C-alpha cells in the first residue's frame, strides 16, 4: 500500500490563498505519475511512501519535490501558463547538453497531459540553499562554473530564437522595450525620458558587441534565486532561457554596481567587481569583459524597471512568486536612481 503525505515548506506570507489547493490537487496526480512511470523515473524498488512538498512558485512554473521511500528525491516542474510549456521542453533538452555539475539531471519529460492537464518535466533534486550575500569564496565558485559553461561557443547568437552572426545591443534593448508596447499605461512621461536617454547610450555602445565573433552558451538568468550553494560548491537551476549569446550577460545578471536588488542581485563594484571578473578570467580569457558586463548591467536596469512596473500593474491578475512589496521596492530603487541622474 502506498501512503502519500503533503507538506508545505514555504512561509505563508510568500504564497497566496490558492496554493494550498494547488499542492493538494497536483499531489494526487504526481503520486499517480510516479507509480505509472516508475521505471522511467529510475525507481527500482517497491514504492512504499511518497511525500510531496512545494519547492516554490517561480515566475513561470510550479516546482514540487517528491520523496520516494524517504530516499529518492525528484523535482517536478509544471508550467502554469500555456506559453511557458515550450520553455519546459526546451529546458529538459538543454540540461542534457550542459557540463556535469552545473545543474540538475533531466530524468523524464511528459507531454501527454493524460493525468495532469499540463506537460511537465522531472529533474534530479539539487542540494543547496540560497544566499543573500556572497564572499570571495562564493564569487570564485560562481565565476569558475560560469567560465566552464561558456567554453561551449558557436559562431552565431540567438535573439528571441533568431540565429544571428552578430549581436546588436541597441536592437536588443529596443526589442526588450517593445515587449511591453501593448501596455501603454507603463510609458508615462518620466519613463519615456529614461528610455530616450538610455536609447542614446546603447546606440553609442553597438560597436563593442558587433565585433564579437563567437557566442558562448549562457544561462541568461543566474541571479541569486537560481543559485544553490553547498559548503564547497554552487549549482544553477532554471535553465529554460539558456541560449548562445554574450558571456558578459551571465555575470551582469547577478549584480548591480549601485545597489543590491534582493532577492535577485547583490551590489558589486570596485575591488570586489574586479576580483569577480579576474577570477572568471583565470578560466576563460576575455579582453573587454568588464566593459561589456557594465553595459549589460545598464541594460538590465531598463529591463527590470519595465518588468517591475508591469508586475505592479498586473499583480492581481498574475500568479506571483513574491509579495507585491518586493516588486515595489525594486521599482522604487530603479526609478529613484534614474531620477537622480
Backbone torsions as a table, in degrees:
resi	resn	phi	psi	omega
1	UNK	NA	138.2	-178.8
2	UNK	-102.1	129.2	175.6
3	UNK	-105.6	139.9	178.2
4	UNK	-128.8	129.5	177.9
5	UNK	-118.6	157.6	-177.6
6	UNK	-121.2	129.7	-176.4
7	UNK	-126.0	131.0	172.7
8	UNK	-102.1	113.0	-175.0
9	UNK	-115.1	39.1	-179.7
10	UNK	-137.0	141.1	-178.4
11	UNK	-57.6	133.8	-175.2
12	UNK	-61.5	-26.7	-178.1
13	UNK	-71.9	-13.6	180.0
14	UNK	-99.0	7.4	177.6
15	UNK	-128.1	170.3	179.7
16	UNK	-118.1	167.7	-163.2
17	UNK	-53.6	-36.9	-172.4
18	UNK	-77.6	-8.1	-173.5
19	UNK	-64.6	-35.0	179.1
20	UNK	-62.3	-41.9	177.6
21	UNK	-63.7	-41.0	179.2
22	UNK	-59.6	-45.0	179.8
23	UNK	-59.8	-45.8	-178.7
24	UNK	-64.0	-45.6	-177.7
25	UNK	-64.3	-52.6	-178.8
26	UNK	-68.2	-28.6	179.8
27	UNK	-58.4	-43.7	180.0
28	UNK	-64.8	-42.1	179.8
29	UNK	-67.7	-40.2	179.1
30	UNK	-62.4	-38.5	176.5
31	UNK	-57.7	-48.0	-179.9
32	UNK	-62.6	-41.4	-179.7
33	UNK	-61.8	-40.7	179.5
34	UNK	-64.1	-43.2	-179.0
35	UNK	-66.5	-42.2	-178.3
36	UNK	-70.7	-37.9	-174.8
37	UNK	-104.7	29.9	-175.4
38	UNK	-49.9	-51.4	-177.3
39	UNK	-67.1	-41.8	-179.2
40	UNK	-64.7	-25.0	179.1
41	UNK	-89.7	0.8	177.5
42	UNK	79.2	22.2	179.6
43	UNK	-92.4	115.4	-175.1
44	UNK	-99.8	-25.0	-176.6
45	UNK	-98.4	168.3	177.0
46	UNK	-62.5	140.6	178.9
47	UNK	-86.7	120.3	179.5
48	UNK	-107.9	-40.3	178.8
49	UNK	-138.1	147.6	173.4
50	UNK	-136.0	125.5	173.1
51	UNK	-115.9	141.1	-178.6
52	UNK	-120.0	126.9	174.2
53	UNK	-130.7	155.9	-178.6
54	UNK	-93.4	123.0	179.6
55	UNK	-82.8	-23.8	-180.0
56	UNK	145.1	161.5	175.8
57	UNK	-106.9	122.3	173.7
58	UNK	-88.7	-165.3	177.9
59	UNK	-74.5	-15.3	-174.2
60	UNK	-132.5	-19.8	-170.6
61	UNK	-138.1	152.0	164.3
62	UNK	-85.8	145.3	177.0
63	UNK	-129.8	121.8	-178.3
64	UNK	-121.2	139.3	175.4
65	UNK	-101.2	122.7	175.3
66	UNK	-107.9	126.2	177.2
67	UNK	-112.6	117.8	-177.0
68	UNK	-102.1	126.4	179.5
69	UNK	53.9	32.4	178.7
70	UNK	60.8	19.1	-177.1
71	UNK	-131.4	-68.1	-174.9
72	UNK	-73.1	128.6	-179.1
73	UNK	-117.5	125.4	-178.6
74	UNK	-126.9	146.0	178.4
75	UNK	-109.8	124.5	175.1
76	UNK	-100.1	123.8	178.1
77	UNK	-110.8	120.5	-174.8
78	UNK	-126.1	116.5	179.1
79	UNK	-70.2	141.0	178.7
80	UNK	-100.0	-1.6	174.4
81	UNK	-126.6	142.4	-177.3
82	UNK	-60.2	-36.3	-178.0
83	UNK	-72.6	-4.3	176.0
84	UNK	-96.1	-7.2	-175.1
85	UNK	-62.6	-41.7	-178.5
86	UNK	-64.2	-28.6	179.7
87	UNK	-70.0	-36.3	178.2
88	UNK	-65.5	-42.8	178.0
89	UNK	-64.2	-43.6	178.5
90	UNK	-60.9	-45.0	-179.2
91	UNK	-59.6	-42.0	-179.9
92	UNK	-57.8	-43.6	179.8
93	UNK	-72.3	-36.9	-178.5
94	UNK	-64.1	-37.9	-178.6
95	UNK	-65.3	-19.6	176.8
96	UNK	-74.1	-18.6	-171.3
97	UNK	-102.4	-20.3	-175.0
98	UNK	-77.9	154.3	178.7
99	UNK	-59.3	147.8	178.6
100	UNK	-60.1	139.9	177.3
101	UNK	91.4	3.5	179.1
102	UNK	-98.8	-25.4	-176.6
103	UNK	-161.1	-172.4	-179.6
104	UNK	-69.6	159.8	176.5
105	UNK	-89.8	128.0	177.1
106	UNK	-74.2	131.2	-174.9
107	UNK	-113.4	-42.6	-172.6
108	UNK	-158.1	142.8	174.5
109	UNK	-132.4	133.4	-176.7
110	UNK	-135.4	117.3	177.8
111	UNK	-113.4	19.3	-178.6
112	UNK	-71.4	-29.5	-178.5
113	UNK	57.7	30.9	-176.7
114	UNK	-81.2	-37.6	-178.4
115	UNK	-106.4	-47.3	170.1
116	UNK	-99.5	132.3	-178.5
117	UNK	-74.8	31.5	179.2
118	UNK	-146.0	153.2	170.5
119	UNK	-75.4	162.9	-178.3
120	UNK	-156.5	163.2	173.5
121	UNK	-126.8	157.0	177.0
122	UNK	-122.5	131.6	-179.4
123	UNK	-128.5	161.8	171.6
124	UNK	-67.7	152.4	177.8
125	UNK	-80.2	131.5	-180.0
126	UNK	-100.5	120.9	178.0
127	UNK	-67.6	154.5	172.6
128	UNK	135.5	174.9	178.8
129	UNK	-137.3	157.4	176.2
130	UNK	-80.9	145.5	176.8
131	UNK	-117.6	148.4	177.4
132	UNK	-93.6	-25.9	-179.3
133	UNK	-128.4	149.9	-177.8
134	UNK	-125.6	120.2	174.9
135	UNK	-86.9	-176.9	-176.5
136	UNK	-62.2	-36.6	178.0
137	UNK	-59.7	-44.9	-178.6
138	UNK	-70.3	-38.8	177.0
139	UNK	-61.5	-39.3	177.8
140	UNK	-64.6	-42.8	179.4
141	UNK	-60.1	-45.0	179.6
142	UNK	-64.7	-46.9	-178.4
143	UNK	-58.9	-43.9	-178.3
144	UNK	-64.7	-43.6	-179.3
145	UNK	-67.8	-41.2	178.2
146	UNK	-65.0	-40.3	178.3
147	UNK	-61.2	-38.1	177.4
148	UNK	-64.2	-46.2	177.9
149	UNK	-59.2	-40.2	-173.5
150	UNK	-77.8	-1.4	176.5
151	UNK	-66.7	-28.3	179.1
152	UNK	-80.3	114.1	-174.7
153	UNK	-128.8	152.7	175.2
154	UNK	-125.9	166.6	177.0
155	UNK	-92.5	17.6	176.5
156	UNK	-141.4	159.8	171.8
157	UNK	-119.1	170.7	178.3
158	UNK	-123.1	125.0	176.1
159	UNK	-118.7	111.1	-176.4
160	UNK	51.7	43.2	176.2
161	UNK	83.4	-8.5	-179.3
162	UNK	-90.2	131.8	176.7
163	UNK	-78.8	132.3	177.6
164	UNK	-135.6	148.9	173.5
165	UNK	-96.3	15.8	176.4
166	UNK	-149.5	159.5	176.8
167	UNK	-121.5	115.0	178.0
168	UNK	-102.7	101.8	-174.4
169	UNK	-65.7	-32.5	178.7
170	UNK	-68.6	-44.8	177.4
171	UNK	-61.7	-38.6	179.5
172	UNK	-61.7	-43.5	177.0
173	UNK	-59.1	-45.8	-178.9
174	UNK	-60.3	-40.9	-179.9
175	UNK	-68.9	-35.1	175.8
176	UNK	-63.0	-43.3	178.4
177	UNK	-65.0	-41.8	-177.9
178	UNK	-65.3	-19.5	175.2
179	UNK	-58.2	-26.0	-177.1
180	UNK	-104.7	9.2	-171.7
181	UNK	-62.0	-28.8	-179.6
182	UNK	-77.3	-11.4	178.3
183	UNK	-97.4	75.8	-172.1
184	UNK	-57.8	-31.9	-175.6
185	UNK	-66.4	-16.7	179.8
186	UNK	-71.4	-27.2	-168.7
187	UNK	-99.1	73.5	175.0
188	UNK	-84.2	-177.2	-176.0
189	UNK	-58.9	-45.5	-177.4
190	UNK	-63.6	-43.8	-179.8
191	UNK	-65.6	-41.4	-179.7
192	UNK	-63.1	-37.2	177.3
193	UNK	-64.2	-43.7	177.8
194	UNK	-59.2	-46.8	-177.4
195	UNK	-65.8	-37.6	178.0
196	UNK	-63.5	-43.1	179.5
197	UNK	-65.0	-44.0	-179.7
198	UNK	-68.6	-33.5	178.2
199	UNK	-57.5	-44.0	179.5
200	UNK	-66.1	-39.2	179.1
201	UNK	-60.8	-47.9	-175.9
202	UNK	-72.2	-27.0	171.6
203	UNK	-58.9	-40.1	-176.3
204	UNK	-73.8	-12.4	-176.0
205	UNK	-107.3	5.9	-175.3
206	UNK	-58.7	-42.2	-171.3
207	UNK	-61.5	-34.8	-179.1
208	UNK	-57.7	-40.0	-176.7
209	UNK	-85.7	-32.3	179.9
210	UNK	-65.5	-20.0	178.5
211	UNK	-79.4	-12.9	-177.8
212	UNK	-66.5	135.7	-179.2
213	UNK	-112.4	-24.0	-179.5
214	UNK	-125.0	142.8	-174.6
215	UNK	-128.9	114.7	-176.6
216	UNK	-74.1	159.5	168.7
217	UNK	-68.1	128.6	-178.5
218	UNK	-125.8	150.5	177.4
219	UNK	-73.9	-37.9	179.6
220	UNK	86.1	-33.5	-176.1
221	UNK	-135.8	52.1	178.6
222	UNK	-83.3	56.5	176.8
223	UNK	-81.4	176.5	-175.6
224	UNK	-56.0	-37.8	-176.8
225	UNK	-72.2	-11.7	177.4
226	UNK	-109.3	14.6	176.6
227	UNK	-114.7	130.4	177.3
228	UNK	-119.0	121.0	-174.6
229	UNK	-105.8	134.8	165.9
230	UNK	-106.1	-172.2	-177.1
231	UNK	-58.4	-40.8	-173.3
232	UNK	-127.1	19.3	-175.0
233	UNK	-154.6	171.0	173.9
234	UNK	-140.6	141.9	175.0
235	UNK	-126.7	155.1	-177.7
236	UNK	-110.2	137.4	175.6
237	UNK	-120.1	173.7	179.5
238	UNK	60.1	76.0	-177.4
239	UNK	-99.0	17.7	-171.3
240	UNK	-70.6	-14.4	-179.2
241	UNK	-107.6	3.9	-175.6
242	UNK	-55.3	145.6	-178.1
243	UNK	-162.2	-169.5	172.2
244	UNK	-109.4	120.1	-179.2
245	UNK	-157.7	-134.4	-176.6
246	UNK	-100.3	125.3	179.6
247	UNK	-60.7	-27.8	178.5
248	UNK	-61.6	-27.8	179.8
249	UNK	-61.1	-40.6	-179.7
250	UNK	-64.4	-39.7	178.7
251	UNK	-68.6	-35.6	-175.2
252	UNK	-74.1	-30.0	-176.9
253	UNK	-60.8	-31.1	-175.8
254	UNK	-77.9	-16.2	-166.7
255	UNK	-132.1	161.7	160.7
256	UNK	-137.4	142.7	-177.0
257	UNK	-83.1	-13.3	-175.2
258	UNK	-104.5	-33.8	-176.7
259	UNK	-158.7	159.2	172.7
260	UNK	-79.7	159.8	179.6
261	UNK	-137.0	70.8	-176.6
262	UNK	-65.4	143.4	6.3
263	UNK	-96.1	19.4	-171.7
264	UNK	-100.0	-44.3	-169.0
265	UNK	-123.5	151.9	170.7
266	UNK	-104.6	158.1	171.1
267	UNK	-83.3	127.1	-178.2
268	UNK	-144.5	118.8	178.9
269	UNK	-153.8	-178.3	176.2
270	UNK	56.0	-135.7	-175.7
271	UNK	-65.3	-33.6	-179.9
272	UNK	-69.2	-37.4	175.2
273	UNK	-65.7	-44.4	177.9
274	UNK	-60.3	-38.6	178.1
275	UNK	-63.1	-47.1	-179.4
276	UNK	-58.2	-46.4	-178.8
277	UNK	-69.6	-39.3	179.3
278	UNK	-66.7	-35.5	176.1
279	UNK	-64.1	-41.3	176.2
280	UNK	-62.6	-43.1	-177.2
281	UNK	-64.0	-22.2	177.2
282	UNK	-62.3	-28.9	-174.8
283	UNK	-110.0	-15.4	-177.7
284	UNK	-155.5	92.9	-175.4
285	UNK	-66.1	139.6	-176.7
286	UNK	-158.3	110.0	-166.5
287	UNK	-65.6	-39.3	-179.3
288	UNK	-114.8	34.5	-177.0
289	UNK	-58.0	-48.5	-176.1
290	UNK	-60.3	-42.3	-179.8
291	UNK	-60.2	-43.4	-179.9
292	UNK	-69.8	-36.8	176.7
293	UNK	-58.1	-46.4	-178.1
294	UNK	-65.5	-32.5	176.5
295	UNK	-68.9	-42.2	177.6
296	UNK	-64.9	-35.6	176.2
297	UNK	-58.1	-43.0	178.9
298	UNK	-65.6	-41.5	178.6
299	UNK	-63.8	-39.9	179.6
300	UNK	-63.9	-31.6	176.7
301	UNK	-62.8	-43.9	178.6
302	UNK	-63.4	-47.4	-179.4
303	UNK	-60.0	-44.7	-178.7
304	UNK	-68.6	-37.6	178.4
305	UNK	-57.0	-47.6	-179.5
306	UNK	-69.2	-39.4	179.2
307	UNK	-62.4	-47.5	-179.1
308	UNK	-62.5	-40.8	-179.6
309	UNK	-66.8	-41.6	176.7
310	UNK	-63.3	-42.1	-178.8
311	UNK	-61.7	-43.7	179.9
312	UNK	-66.1	-35.9	180.0
313	UNK	-70.7	-25.8	-175.4
314	UNK	-117.7	17.3	-171.9
315	UNK	-56.9	-42.1	-176.8
316	UNK	-78.3	-8.0	-179.4
317	UNK	-102.1	-11.9	-172.7
318	UNK	-112.8	160.9	167.2
319	UNK	-81.9	126.6	-171.8
320	UNK	-118.9	136.4	-178.6
321	UNK	-85.7	-15.6	-175.8
322	UNK	-139.1	161.2	176.9
323	UNK	-63.9	154.0	179.0
324	UNK	-54.0	-36.0	-175.7
325	UNK	-60.4	-32.0	179.7
326	UNK	-66.7	-46.8	178.2
327	UNK	-65.7	-36.8	179.4
328	UNK	-64.4	-43.2	179.1
329	UNK	-64.3	-40.5	177.9
330	UNK	-61.7	-44.3	179.0
331	UNK	-64.6	-45.8	-178.9
332	UNK	-61.4	-41.3	177.5
333	UNK	-55.7	-48.0	-175.9
334	UNK	-72.9	-43.4	-179.1
335	UNK	-63.3	-42.1	178.3
336	UNK	-65.4	-36.7	177.1
337	UNK	-60.6	-48.8	-179.4
338	UNK	-67.5	-33.1	-178.4
339	UNK	-66.9	-27.2	-178.2
340	UNK	-88.3	-8.5	-177.0
341	UNK	-72.0	NA	NA
